Amino acid sequence: MKKDGRRHDRVNYHGPVQVVWKDKIGQEKFARTKCLNVSESGMELECPEPIEVRSYVVLRAERIHFTGTPCGIVNDTRANITSALS
């Protein structure tokens, strides 16, 4: 493990990512976010509204040909997404 506690190196990627999730009451939410960086096991996103920690999300980043169902779990309030597959 690295000094910053991450298992994998992060690569800067500044591009759009569409996010779909369900809020506390089960209402489906959509947001167009900006990706700040990406790694083998996660992404850091800027989201216009908070996503509840432990929410399952579906991400779509057409520019890098990435999509998944469900593909991640929010692991902190800054919208850091950890891959559900890792």
N, C-alpha and C positions, 0 to 999 in steps of 0.2 A: 504494500500500500504506500502511496506517496505522502509527502509531508502534509499536503492539504486534505488528506483523508480520502481522496478519490482513487478508485481502482484503475481508471482509464484516463488518458490525456484528453483534454477538451480542445476542440478546434473552433476558432471563431467562424461563425456563419451568421450573416445578417440578412435574413430573408423572411418572407411571410410564411406563417404556418396557421392553418385553420384548425381550431380546437372545438370538439363537441364533448359535452359532459352533462351530467344531471345534477341539479342542485339538491339541497336538503329535503325538499318536498317532492322530488322526483321529476321536476320540470326540466325538459331538455334545453340546454343552453348552447349557444354558438358564439364564437369570438374569432376574430382575425387578429393574430398575435404577431409579434416580431421575435424571431429566434436570435439569441445572443451568442450561443455556442452549443456544440453538440459533441457527444462522445459515443463510444460503443454501447454505453449503458444509460445514457440520459441526455436531456436537453434543458437549457435554461431559456425561458420565454418571458417577454414583457407582455402582460395581458391587461386589457382595459378594465377588467373587473376581477375581483378575487375568486379563486377556485378553492373550494374546501379541501383541506389536507386529507389525503387518502381517497380522493375522488379518482375514479377510473376515467381516463380520457381517450379519445380517438383523435389522432393527429394526421394532418395531411399537409405535406410540403411538396408541391408539384415541381418546384425548381430542382429539387434533389431526388425526385422520384421516390418519395417516402410516404407510406400510408399504413395504417394498422388498425385492427379492431379486436378488443381494446388494446392499445399499445402502451399505456403507461399509467402510473399512479402519481398523483401530486404528493411530493414529500416535504414541501415547506411552502410558506405563504408567498414566496417570490416566484411561484410557478415553476419550480424545478421539477422536471418530469423524469421519473426513473422508468426504464423499460420494464414492462410486466413480464417480458420474456427472459430477462437475465436472472 
